[in-house]
């Protein structure tokens, strides 16, 4: 299915580009999230007219993403968790929880879908986490997992 991109998307394409994607991806993600339009003749003309405006919006998003990146890049966020005798966590730390930790520490909201731990956080230690703030702006933080000593 052919669609016209309304945003710069990493590994997919840039604004105004007509690309061919699978029908489900187009309908359920790109069009549902207003990242693309069906590639009809009318839509192609319309996108050509508003391409400059879309580029400005993209630049604004990139600018705000850079500001967020400057605030959080390289930060170490500590979290205390209950651990087993083998220093493993009960469960693991997921992007949703990392998002909440960032909000508590930095007062910055980041969608869990943008957060990508480089490896699963299941034990005590320091773990790198990548955050895709924009198709061209990524931040990296570290999550320091410490033992929460159970009171006896």
Phi and psi in radians as a Rosetta constraint file:
Dihedral C 1 N 2 CA 2 C 2 CIRCULARHARMONIC -1.602 0.35
Dihedral N 2 CA 2 C 2 N 3 CIRCULARHARMONIC 2.314 0.35
Dihedral C 2 N 3 CA 3 C 3 CIRCULARHARMONIC -2.340 0.35
Dihedral N 3 CA 3 C 3 N 4 CIRCULARHARMONIC 2.807 0.35
Dihedral C 3 N 4 CA 4 C 4 CIRCULARHARMONIC -1.923 0.35
Dihedral N 4 CA 4 C 4 N 5 CIRCULARHARMONIC 2.218 0.35
Dihedral C 4 N 5 CA 5 C 5 CIRCULARHARMONIC -1.350 0.35
Dihedral N 5 CA 5 C 5 N 6 CIRCULARHARMONIC 2.401 0.35
Dihedral C 5 N 6 CA 6 C 6 CIRCULARHARMONIC -1.823 0.35
Dihedral N 6 CA 6 C 6 N 7 CIRCULARHARMONIC -0.038 0.35
Dihedral C 6 N 7 CA 7 C 7 CIRCULARHARMONIC -2.484 0.35
Dihedral N 7 CA 7 C 7 N 8 CIRCULARHARMONIC 2.780 0.35
Dihedral C 7 N 8 CA 8 C 8 CIRCULARHARMONIC -1.371 0.35
Dihedral N 8 CA 8 C 8 N 9 CIRCULARHARMONIC 2.125 0.35
Dihedral C 8 N 9 CA 9 C 9 CIRCULARHARMONIC -2.117 0.35
Dihedral N 9 CA 9 C 9 N 10 CIRCULARHARMONIC 2.225 0.35
Dihedral C 9 N 10 CA 10 C 10 CIRCULARHARMONIC -1.020 0.35
Dihedral N 10 CA 10 C 10 N 11 CIRCULARHARMONIC 2.332 0.35
Dihedral C 10 N 11 CA 11 C 11 CIRCULARHARMONIC 1.149 0.35
Dihedral N 11 CA 11 C 11 N 12 CIRCULARHARMONIC 0.106 0.35
Dihedral C 11 N 12 CA 12 C 12 CIRCULARHARMONIC -2.061 0.35
Dihedral N 12 CA 12 C 12 N 13 CIRCULARHARMONIC -0.928 0.35
Dihedral C 12 N 13 CA 13 C 13 CIRCULARHARMONIC 2.890 0.35
Dihedral N 13 CA 13 C 13 N 14 CIRCULARHARMONIC -3.049 0.35
Dihedral C 13 N 14 CA 14 C 14 CIRCULARHARMONIC -2.038 0.35
Dihedral N 14 CA 14 C 14 N 15 CIRCULARHARMONIC 3.008 0.35
Dihedral C 14 N 15 CA 15 C 15 CIRCULARHARMONIC -0.928 0.35
Dihedral N 15 CA 15 C 15 N 16 CIRCULARHARMONIC 2.347 0.35
Dihedral C 15 N 16 CA 16 C 16 CIRCULARHARMONIC 1.428 0.35
Dihedral N 16 CA 16 C 16 N 17 CIRCULARHARMONIC -0.112 0.35
Dihedral C 16 N 17 CA 17 C 17 CIRCULARHARMONIC -1.332 0.35
Dihedral N 17 CA 17 C 17 N 18 CIRCULARHARMONIC 2.387 0.35
Dihedral C 17 N 18 CA 18 C 18 CIRCULARHARMONIC -1.658 0.35
Dihedral N 18 CA 18 C 18 N 19 CIRCULARHARMONIC 2.084 0.35
Dihedral C 18 N 19 CA 19 C 19 CIRCULARHARMONIC -2.195 0.35
Dihedral N 19 CA 19 C 19 N 20 CIRCULARHARMONIC 2.807 0.35
Dihedral C 19 N 20 CA 20 C 20 CIRCULARHARMONIC -1.875 0.35
Dihedral N 20 CA 20 C 20 N 21 CIRCULARHARMONIC 2.066 0.35
Dihedral C 20 N 21 CA 21 C 21 CIRCULARHARMONIC -2.277 0.35
Dihedral N 21 CA 21 C 21 N 22 CIRCULARHARMONIC 2.945 0.35
Dihedral C 21 N 22 CA 22 C 22 CIRCULARHARMONIC -1.194 0.35
Dihedral N 22 CA 22 C 22 N 23 CIRCULARHARMONIC 2.553 0.35
Dihedral C 22 N 23 CA 23 C 23 CIRCULARHARMONIC -0.960 0.35
Dihedral N 23 CA 23 C 23 N 24 CIRCULARHARMONIC -0.789 0.35
Dihedral C 23 N 24 CA 24 C 24 CIRCULARHARMONIC -1.121 0.35
Dihedral N 24 CA 24 C 24 N 25 CIRCULARHARMONIC -0.732 0.35
Dihedral C 24 N 25 CA 25 C 25 CIRCULARHARMONIC -1.118 0.35
Dihedral N 25 CA 25 C 25 N 26 CIRCULARHARMONIC -0.732 0.35
Dihedral C 25 N 26 CA 26 C 26 CIRCULARHARMONIC -1.109 0.35
Dihedral N 26 CA 26 C 26 N 27 CIRCULARHARMONIC -0.906 0.35
Dihedral C 26 N 27 CA 27 C 27 CIRCULARHARMONIC -1.236 0.35
Dihedral N 27 CA 27 C 27 N 28 CIRCULARHARMONIC -0.817 0.35
Dihedral C 27 N 28 CA 28 C 28 CIRCULARHARMONIC -1.452 0.35
Dihedral N 28 CA 28 C 28 N 29 CIRCULARHARMONIC -0.429 0.35
Dihedral C 28 N 29 CA 29 C 29 CIRCULARHARMONIC -2.059 0.35
Dihedral N 29 CA 29 C 29 N 30 CIRCULARHARMONIC -1.092 0.35
Dihedral C 29 N 30 CA 30 C 30 CIRCULARHARMONIC -1.075 0.35
Dihedral N 30 CA 30 C 30 N 31 CIRCULARHARMONIC -0.913 0.35
Dihedral C 30 N 31 CA 31 C 31 CIRCULARHARMONIC -1.324 0.35
Dihedral N 31 CA 31 C 31 N 32 CIRCULARHARMONIC -0.700 0.35
Dihedral C 31 N 32 CA 32 C 32 CIRCULARHARMONIC -1.065 0.35
Dihedral N 32 CA 32 C 32 N 33 CIRCULARHARMONIC -0.595 0.35
Dihedral C 32 N 33 CA 33 C 33 CIRCULARHARMONIC -1.712 0.35
Dihedral N 33 CA 33 C 33 N 34 CIRCULARHARMONIC 0.249 0.35
Dihedral C 33 N 34 CA 34 C 34 CIRCULARHARMONIC 0.920 0.35
Dihedral N 34 CA 34 C 34 N 35 CIRCULARHARMONIC 0.737 0.35
Dihedral C 34 N 35 CA 35 C 35 CIRCULARHARMONIC -1.761 0.35
Dihedral N 35 CA 35 C 35 N 36 CIRCULARHARMONIC -0.174 0.35
Dihedral C 35 N 36 CA 36 C 36 CIRCULARHARMONIC -2.741 0.35
Dihedral N 36 CA 36 C 36 N 37 CIRCULARHARMONIC 2.880 0.35
Dihedral C 36 N 37 CA 37 C 37 CIRCULARHARMONIC -2.220 0.35
Dihedral N 37 CA 37 C 37 N 38 CIRCULARHARMONIC 2.726 0.35
Dihedral C 37 N 38 CA 38 C 38 CIRCULARHARMONIC -1.046 0.35
Dihedral N 38 CA 38 C 38 N 39 CIRCULARHARMONIC 2.510 0.35
Dihedral C 38 N 39 CA 39 C 39 CIRCULARHARMONIC -1.517 0.35
Dihedral N 39 CA 39 C 39 N 40 CIRCULARHARMONIC 1.173 0.35
Dihedral C 39 N 40 CA 40 C 40 CIRCULARHARMONIC -1.596 0.35
Dihedral N 40 CA 40 C 40 N 41 CIRCULARHARMONIC 2.875 0.35
Dihedral C 40 N 41 CA 41 C 41 CIRCULARHARMONIC -1.039 0.35
Dihedral N 41 CA 41 C 41 N 42 CIRCULARHARMONIC -0.711 0.35
Dihedral C 41 N 42 CA 42 C 42 CIRCULARHARMONIC -1.119 0.35
Dihedral N 42 CA 42 C 42 N 43 CIRCULARHARMONIC -0.766 0.35
Dihedral C 42 N 43 CA 43 C 43 CIRCULARHARMONIC -1.151 0.35
Dihedral N 43 CA 43 C 43 N 44 CIRCULARHARMONIC -0.642 0.35
Dihedral C 43 N 44 CA 44 C 44 CIRCULARHARMONIC -1.096 0.35
Dihedral N 44 CA 44 C 44 N 45 CIRCULARHARMONIC -0.766 0.35
Dihedral C 44 N 45 CA 45 C 45 CIRCULARHARMONIC -1.093 0.35
Dihedral N 45 CA 45 C 45 N 46 CIRCULARHARMONIC -0.757 0.35
Dihedral C 45 N 46 CA 46 C 46 CIRCULARHARMONIC -1.100 0.35
Dihedral N 46 CA 46 C 46 N 47 CIRCULARHARMONIC -0.746 0.35
Dihedral C 46 N 47 CA 47 C 47 CIRCULARHARMONIC -1.173 0.35
Dihedral N 47 CA 47 C 47 N 48 CIRCULARHARMONIC -0.643 0.35
Dihedral C 47 N 48 CA 48 C 48 CIRCULARHARMONIC -1.048 0.35
Dihedral N 48 CA 48 C 48 N 49 CIRCULARHARMONIC -0.666 0.35
Dihedral C 48 N 49 CA 49 C 49 CIRCULARHARMONIC -1.204 0.35
Dihedral N 49 CA 49 C 49 N 50 CIRCULARHARMONIC -0.692 0.35
Dihedral C 49 N 50 CA 50 C 50 CIRCULARHARMONIC -1.750 0.35
Dihedral N 50 CA 50 C 50 N 51 CIRCULARHARMONIC 0.211 0.35
Dihedral C 50 N 51 CA 51 C 51 CIRCULARHARMONIC -1.018 0.35
Dihedral N 51 CA 51 C 51 N 52 CIRCULARHARMONIC -0.740 0.35
Dihedral C 51 N 52 CA 52 C 52 CIRCULARHARMONIC -1.098 0.35
Dihedral N 52 CA 52 C 52 N 53 CIRCULARHARMONIC -0.761 0.35
Dihedral C 52 N 53 CA 53 C 53 CIRCULARHARMONIC -1.099 0.35
Dihedral N 53 CA 53 C 53 N 54 CIRCULARHARMONIC -0.730 0.35
Dihedral C 53 N 54 CA 54 C 54 CIRCULARHARMONIC -1.110 0.35
Dihedral N 54 CA 54 C 54 N 55 CIRCULARHARMONIC -0.681 0.35
Dihedral C 54 N 55 CA 55 C 55 CIRCULARHARMONIC -1.114 0.35
Dihedral N 55 CA 55 C 55 N 56 CIRCULARHARMONIC -0.694 0.35
Dihedral C 55 N 56 CA 56 C 56 CIRCULARHARMONIC -1.100 0.35
Dihedral N 56 CA 56 C 56 N 57 CIRCULARHARMONIC -0.781 0.35
Dihedral C 56 N 57 CA 57 C 57 CIRCULARHARMONIC -1.058 0.35
Dihedral N 57 CA 57 C 57 N 58 CIRCULARHARMONIC -0.733 0.35
Dihedral C 57 N 58 CA 58 C 58 CIRCULARHARMONIC -1.106 0.35
Dihedral N 58 CA 58 C 58 N 59 CIRCULARHARMONIC -0.708 0.35
Dihedral C 58 N 59 CA 59 C 59 CIRCULARHARMONIC -1.112 0.35
Dihedral N 59 CA 59 C 59 N 60 CIRCULARHARMONIC -0.674 0.35
Dihedral C 59 N 60 CA 60 C 60 CIRCULARHARMONIC -1.133 0.35
Dihedral N 60 CA 60 C 60 N 61 CIRCULARHARMONIC -0.744 0.35
Dihedral C 60 N 61 CA 61 C 61 CIRCULARHARMONIC -1.077 0.35
Dihedral N 61 CA 61 C 61 N 62 CIRCULARHARMONIC -0.723 0.35
Dihedral C 61 N 62 CA 62 C 62 CIRCULARHARMONIC -1.119 0.35
Dihedral N 62 CA 62 C 62 N 63 CIRCULARHARMONIC -0.725 0.35
Dihedral C 62 N 63 CA 63 C 63 CIRCULARHARMONIC -1.089 0.35
Dihedral N 63 CA 63 C 63 N 64 CIRCULARHARMONIC -0.821 0.35
Dihedral C 63 N 64 CA 64 C 64 CIRCULARHARMONIC -1.159 0.35
Dihedral N 64 CA 64 C 64 N 65 CIRCULARHARMONIC -0.611 0.35
Dihedral C 64 N 65 CA 65 C 65 CIRCULARHARMONIC -1.116 0.35
Dihedral N 65 CA 65 C 65 N 66 CIRCULARHARMONIC -0.690 0.35
Dihedral C 65 N 66 CA 66 C 66 CIRCULARHARMONIC -1.144 0.35
Dihedral N 66 CA 66 C 66 N 67 CIRCULARHARMONIC -0.670 0.35
Dihedral C 66 N 67 CA 67 C 67 CIRCULARHARMONIC -1.108 0.35
Dihedral N 67 CA 67 C 67 N 68 CIRCULARHARMONIC -0.748 0.35
Dihedral C 67 N 68 CA 68 C 68 CIRCULARHARMONIC -1.129 0.35
Dihedral N 68 CA 68 C 68 N 69 CIRCULARHARMONIC -0.736 0.35
Dihedral C 68 N 69 CA 69 C 69 CIRCULARHARMONIC -1.040 0.35
Dihedral N 69 CA 69 C 69 N 70 CIRCULARHARMONIC -0.744 0.35
Dihedral C 69 N 70 CA 70 C 70 CIRCULARHARMONIC -1.103 0.35
Dihedral N 70 CA 70 C 70 N 71 CIRCULARHARMONIC -0.555 0.35
Dihedral C 70 N 71 CA 71 C 71 CIRCULARHARMONIC -1.329 0.35
Dihedral N 71 CA 71 C 71 N 72 CIRCULARHARMONIC -0.596 0.35
Dihedral C 71 N 72 CA 72 C 72 CIRCULARHARMONIC -1.931 0.35
Dihedral N 72 CA 72 C 72 N 73 CIRCULARHARMONIC -0.304 0.35
Dihedral C 72 N 73 CA 73 C 73 CIRCULARHARMONIC -1.038 0.35
Dihedral N 73 CA 73 C 73 N 74 CIRCULARHARMONIC 2.250 0.35
Dihedral C 73 N 74 CA 74 C 74 CIRCULARHARMONIC 1.446 0.35
Dihedral N 74 CA 74 C 74 N 75 CIRCULARHARMONIC -0.038 0.35
Dihedral C 74 N 75 CA 75 C 75 CIRCULARHARMONIC -1.240 0.35
Dihedral N 75 CA 75 C 75 N 76 CIRCULARHARMONIC 2.636 0.35
Dihedral C 75 N 76 CA 76 C 76 CIRCULARHARMONIC -1.964 0.35
Dihedral N 76 CA 76 C 76 N 77 CIRCULARHARMONIC 2.130 0.35
Dihedral C 76 N 77 CA 77 C 77 CIRCULARHARMONIC -1.924 0.35
Dihedral N 77 CA 77 C 77 N 78 CIRCULARHARMONIC 2.149 0.35
Dihedral C 77 N 78 CA 78 C 78 CIRCULARHARMONIC -1.619 0.35
Dihedral N 78 CA 78 C 78 N 79 CIRCULARHARMONIC 2.535 0.35
Dihedral C 78 N 79 CA 79 C 79 CIRCULARHARMONIC -2.480 0.35
Dihedral N 79 CA 79 C 79 N 80 CIRCULARHARMONIC 2.390 0.35
Dihedral C 79 N 80 CA 80 C 80 CIRCULARHARMONIC -1.823 0.35
Dihedral N 80 CA 80 C 80 N 81 CIRCULARHARMONIC 2.287 0.35
Dihedral C 80 N 81 CA 81 C 81 CIRCULARHARMONIC -2.351 0.35
Dihedral N 81 CA 81 C 81 N 82 CIRCULARHARMONIC 2.689 0.35
Dihedral C 81 N 82 CA 82 C 82 CIRCULARHARMONIC -1.238 0.35
Dihedral N 82 CA 82 C 82 N 83 CIRCULARHARMONIC 2.380 0.35
Dihedral C 82 N 83 CA 83 C 83 CIRCULARHARMONIC -2.224 0.35
Dihedral N 83 CA 83 C 83 N 84 CIRCULARHARMONIC 2.782 0.35
Dihedral C 83 N 84 CA 84 C 84 CIRCULARHARMONIC -1.423 0.35
Dihedral N 84 CA 84 C 84 N 85 CIRCULARHARMONIC 3.115 0.35
Dihedral C 84 N 85 CA 85 C 85 CIRCULARHARMONIC -1.113 0.35
Dihedral N 85 CA 85 C 85 N 86 CIRCULARHARMONIC -0.456 0.35
Dihedral C 85 N 86 CA 86 C 86 CIRCULARHARMONIC -1.492 0.35
Dihedral N 86 CA 86 C 86 N 87 CIRCULARHARMONIC 0.179 0.35
Dihedral C 86 N 87 CA 87 C 87 CIRCULARHARMONIC 1.166 0.35
Dihedral N 87 CA 87 C 87 N 88 CIRCULARHARMONIC 0.431 0.35
Dihedral C 87 N 88 CA 88 C 88 CIRCULARHARMONIC -1.726 0.35
Dihedral N 88 CA 88 C 88 N 89 CIRCULARHARMONIC 2.642 0.35
Dihedral C 88 N 89 CA 89 C 89 CIRCULARHARMONIC -1.406 0.35
Dihedral N 89 CA 89 C 89 N 90 CIRCULARHARMONIC 2.729 0.35
Dihedral C 89 N 90 CA 90 C 90 CIRCULARHARMONIC -1.449 0.35
Dihedral N 90 CA 90 C 90 N 91 CIRCULARHARMONIC 1.786 0.35
Dihedral C 90 N 91 CA 91 C 91 CIRCULARHARMONIC 1.550 0.35
Dihedral N 91 CA 91 C 91 N 92 CIRCULARHARMONIC -2.716 0.35
Dihedral C 91 N 92 CA 92 C 92 CIRCULARHARMONIC -2.534 0.35
Dihedral N 92 CA 92 C 92 N 93 CIRCULARHARMONIC 2.949 0.35
Dihedral C 92 N 93 CA 93 C 93 CIRCULARHARMONIC -1.668 0.35
Dihedral N 93 CA 93 C 93 N 94 CIRCULARHARMONIC 2.074 0.35
Dihedral C 93 N 94 CA 94 C 94 CIRCULARHARMONIC -1.729 0.35
Dihedral N 94 CA 94 C 94 N 95 CIRCULARHARMONIC 2.870 0.35
Dihedral C 94 N 95 CA 95 C 95 CIRCULARHARMONIC -0.931 0.35
Dihedral N 95 CA 95 C 95 N 96 CIRCULARHARMONIC -0.593 0.35
Dihedral C 95 N 96 CA 96 C 96 CIRCULARHARMONIC -1.066 0.35
Dihedral N 96 CA 96 C 96 N 97 CIRCULARHARMONIC -0.770 0.35
Dihedral C 96 N 97 CA 97 C 97 CIRCULARHARMONIC -1.210 0.35
Dihedral N 97 CA 97 C 97 N 98 CIRCULARHARMONIC -0.668 0.35
Dihedral C 97 N 98 CA 98 C 98 CIRCULARHARMONIC -1.087 0.35
Dihedral N 98 CA 98 C 98 N 99 CIRCULARHARMONIC -0.714 0.35
Dihedral C 98 N 99 CA 99 C 99 CIRCULARHARMONIC -1.021 0.35
Dihedral N 99 CA 99 C 99 N 100 CIRCULARHARMONIC -0.778 0.35
Dihedral C 99 N 100 CA 100 C 100 CIRCULARHARMONIC -1.124 0.35
Dihedral N 100 CA 100 C 100 N 101 CIRCULARHARMONIC -0.700 0.35
Dihedral C 100 N 101 CA 101 C 101 CIRCULARHARMONIC -1.103 0.35
Dihedral N 101 CA 101 C 101 N 102 CIRCULARHARMONIC -0.739 0.35
Dihedral C 101 N 102 CA 102 C 102 CIRCULARHARMONIC -1.102 0.35
Dihedral N 102 CA 102 C 102 N 103 CIRCULARHARMONIC -0.737 0.35
Dihedral C 102 N 103 CA 103 C 103 CIRCULARHARMONIC -1.122 0.35
Dihedral N 103 CA 103 C 103 N 104 CIRCULARHARMONIC -0.728 0.35
Dihedral C 103 N 104 CA 104 C 104 CIRCULARHARMONIC -1.144 0.35
Dihedral N 104 CA 104 C 104 N 105 CIRCULARHARMONIC -0.683 0.35
Dihedral C 104 N 105 CA 105 C 105 CIRCULARHARMONIC -1.461 0.35
Dihedral N 105 CA 105 C 105 N 106 CIRCULARHARMONIC -0.725 0.35
Dihedral C 105 N 106 CA 106 C 106 CIRCULARHARMONIC -1.977 0.35
Dihedral N 106 CA 106 C 106 N 107 CIRCULARHARMONIC -0.130 0.35
Dihedral C 106 N 107 CA 107 C 107 CIRCULARHARMONIC 1.027 0.35
Dihedral N 107 CA 107 C 107 N 108 CIRCULARHARMONIC 0.653 0.35
Dihedral C 107 N 108 CA 108 C 108 CIRCULARHARMONIC -2.138 0.35
Dihedral N 108 CA 108 C 108 N 109 CIRCULARHARMONIC 2.224 0.35
Dihedral C 108 N 109 CA 109 C 109 CIRCULARHARMONIC -1.558 0.35
Dihedral N 109 CA 109 C 109 N 110 CIRCULARHARMONIC 2.212 0.35
Dihedral C 109 N 110 CA 110 C 110 CIRCULARHARMONIC -2.282 0.35
Dihedral N 110 CA 110 C 110 N 111 CIRCULARHARMONIC 2.266 0.35
Dihedral C 110 N 111 CA 111 C 111 CIRCULARHARMONIC -1.156 0.35
Dihedral N 111 CA 111 C 111 N 112 CIRCULARHARMONIC 2.392 0.35
Dihedral C 111 N 112 CA 112 C 112 CIRCULARHARMONIC -0.994 0.35
Dihedral N 112 CA 112 C 112 N 113 CIRCULARHARMONIC -0.493 0.35
Dihedral C 112 N 113 CA 113 C 113 CIRCULARHARMONIC -1.169 0.35
Dihedral N 113 CA 113 C 113 N 114 CIRCULARHARMONIC -0.309 0.35
Dihedral C 113 N 114 CA 114 C 114 CIRCULARHARMONIC -1.544 0.35
Dihedral N 114 CA 114 C 114 N 115 CIRCULARHARMONIC -0.195 0.35
Dihedral C 114 N 115 CA 115 C 115 CIRCULARHARMONIC -1.651 0.35
Dihedral N 115 CA 115 C 115 N 116 CIRCULARHARMONIC 2.245 0.35
Dihedral C 115 N 116 CA 116 C 116 CIRCULARHARMONIC -2.303 0.35
Dihedral N 116 CA 116 C 116 N 117 CIRCULARHARMONIC 1.729 0.35
Dihedral C 116 N 117 CA 117 C 117 CIRCULARHARMONIC -1.108 0.35
Dihedral N 117 CA 117 C 117 N 118 CIRCULARHARMONIC 2.389 0.35
Dihedral C 117 N 118 CA 118 C 118 CIRCULARHARMONIC -1.178 0.35
Dihedral N 118 CA 118 C 118 N 119 CIRCULARHARMONIC -0.545 0.35
Dihedral C 118 N 119 CA 119 C 119 CIRCULARHARMONIC -2.550 0.35
Dihedral N 119 CA 119 C 119 N 120 CIRCULARHARMONIC 2.795 0.35
Dihedral C 119 N 120 CA 120 C 120 CIRCULARHARMONIC -1.088 0.35
Dihedral N 120 CA 120 C 120 N 121 CIRCULARHARMONIC 2.388 0.35
Dihedral C 120 N 121 CA 121 C 121 CIRCULARHARMONIC -1.643 0.35
Dihedral N 121 CA 121 C 121 N 122 CIRCULARHARMONIC 1.751 0.35
Dihedral C 121 N 122 CA 122 C 122 CIRCULARHARMONIC -2.250 0.35
Dihedral N 122 CA 122 C 122 N 123 CIRCULARHARMONIC 0.048 0.35
Dihedral C 122 N 123 CA 123 C 123 CIRCULARHARMONIC -2.557 0.35
Dihedral N 123 CA 123 C 123 N 124 CIRCULARHARMONIC 3.114 0.35
Dihedral C 123 N 124 CA 124 C 124 CIRCULARHARMONIC -1.269 0.35
Dihedral N 124 CA 124 C 124 N 125 CIRCULARHARMONIC 2.511 0.35
Dihedral C 124 N 125 CA 125 C 125 CIRCULARHARMONIC 2.534 0.35
Dihedral N 125 CA 125 C 125 N 126 CIRCULARHARMONIC -2.954 0.35
Dihedral C 125 N 126 CA 126 C 126 CIRCULARHARMONIC -1.969 0.35
Dihedral N 126 CA 126 C 126 N 127 CIRCULARHARMONIC 2.248 0.35
Dihedral C 126 N 127 CA 127 C 127 CIRCULARHARMONIC -2.165 0.35
Dihedral N 127 CA 127 C 127 N 128 CIRCULARHARMONIC 2.367 0.35
Dihedral C 127 N 128 CA 128 C 128 CIRCULARHARMONIC -1.424 0.35
Dihedral N 128 CA 128 C 128 N 129 CIRCULARHARMONIC 2.470 0.35
Dihedral C 128 N 129 CA 129 C 129 CIRCULARHARMONIC -2.331 0.35
Dihedral N 129 CA 129 C 129 N 130 CIRCULARHARMONIC 2.213 0.35
Dihedral C 129 N 130 CA 130 C 130 CIRCULARHARMONIC -1.614 0.35
Dihedral N 130 CA 130 C 130 N 131 CIRCULARHARMONIC 2.491 0.35
Dihedral C 130 N 131 CA 131 C 131 CIRCULARHARMONIC -2.226 0.35
Dihedral N 131 CA 131 C 131 N 132 CIRCULARHARMONIC 2.047 0.35
Dihedral C 131 N 132 CA 132 C 132 CIRCULARHARMONIC -1.534 0.35
Dihedral N 132 CA 132 C 132 N 133 CIRCULARHARMONIC 1.740 0.35
Dihedral C 132 N 133 CA 133 C 133 CIRCULARHARMONIC -1.484 0.35
Dihedral N 133 CA 133 C 133 N 134 CIRCULARHARMONIC -0.432 0.35
Dihedral C 133 N 134 CA 134 C 134 CIRCULARHARMONIC -2.801 0.35
Dihedral N 134 CA 134 C 134 N 135 CIRCULARHARMONIC 2.870 0.35
Dihedral C 134 N 135 CA 135 C 135 CIRCULARHARMONIC -1.068 0.35
Dihedral N 135 CA 135 C 135 N 136 CIRCULARHARMONIC -0.363 0.35
Dihedral C 135 N 136 CA 136 C 136 CIRCULARHARMONIC -2.045 0.35
Dihedral N 136 CA 136 C 136 N 137 CIRCULARHARMONIC 0.010 0.35
Dihedral C 136 N 137 CA 137 C 137 CIRCULARHARMONIC -2.209 0.35
Dihedral N 137 CA 137 C 137 N 138 CIRCULARHARMONIC 2.071 0.35
Dihedral C 137 N 138 CA 138 C 138 CIRCULARHARMONIC -2.180 0.35
Dihedral N 138 CA 138 C 138 N 139 CIRCULARHARMONIC 2.541 0.35
Dihedral C 138 N 139 CA 139 C 139 CIRCULARHARMONIC -2.074 0.35
Dihedral N 139 CA 139 C 139 N 140 CIRCULARHARMONIC 2.765 0.35
Dihedral C 139 N 140 CA 140 C 140 CIRCULARHARMONIC -2.305 0.35
Dihedral N 140 CA 140 C 140 N 141 CIRCULARHARMONIC 2.242 0.35
Dihedral C 140 N 141 CA 141 C 141 CIRCULARHARMONIC -2.158 0.35
Dihedral N 141 CA 141 C 141 N 142 CIRCULARHARMONIC 2.966 0.35
Dihedral C 141 N 142 CA 142 C 142 CIRCULARHARMONIC -2.122 0.35
Dihedral N 142 CA 142 C 142 N 143 CIRCULARHARMONIC 2.403 0.35
Dihedral C 142 N 143 CA 143 C 143 CIRCULARHARMONIC -1.848 0.35
Dihedral N 143 CA 143 C 143 N 144 CIRCULARHARMONIC 2.073 0.35
Dihedral C 143 N 144 CA 144 C 144 CIRCULARHARMONIC -1.744 0.35
Dihedral N 144 CA 144 C 144 N 145 CIRCULARHARMONIC 1.993 0.35
Dihedral C 144 N 145 CA 145 C 145 CIRCULARHARMONIC -1.699 0.35
Dihedral N 145 CA 145 C 145 N 146 CIRCULARHARMONIC 2.149 0.35
Dihedral C 145 N 146 CA 146 C 146 CIRCULARHARMONIC -2.077 0.35
Dihedral N 146 CA 146 C 146 N 147 CIRCULARHARMONIC 2.812 0.35
Dihedral C 146 N 147 CA 147 C 147 CIRCULARHARMONIC -1.383 0.35
Dihedral N 147 CA 147 C 147 N 148 CIRCULARHARMONIC 2.336 0.35
Dihedral C 147 N 148 CA 148 C 148 CIRCULARHARMONIC -1.668 0.35
Dihedral N 148 CA 148 C 148 N 149 CIRCULARHARMONIC 1.822 0.35
Dihedral C 148 N 149 CA 149 C 149 CIRCULARHARMONIC -1.182 0.35
Dihedral N 149 CA 149 C 149 N 150 CIRCULARHARMONIC 2.130 0.35
Dihedral C 149 N 150 CA 150 C 150 CIRCULARHARMONIC -1.223 0.35
Dihedral N 150 CA 150 C 150 N 151 CIRCULARHARMONIC 2.249 0.35
Dihedral C 150 N 151 CA 151 C 151 CIRCULARHARMONIC -1.246 0.35
Dihedral N 151 CA 151 C 151 N 152 CIRCULARHARMONIC 2.335 0.35
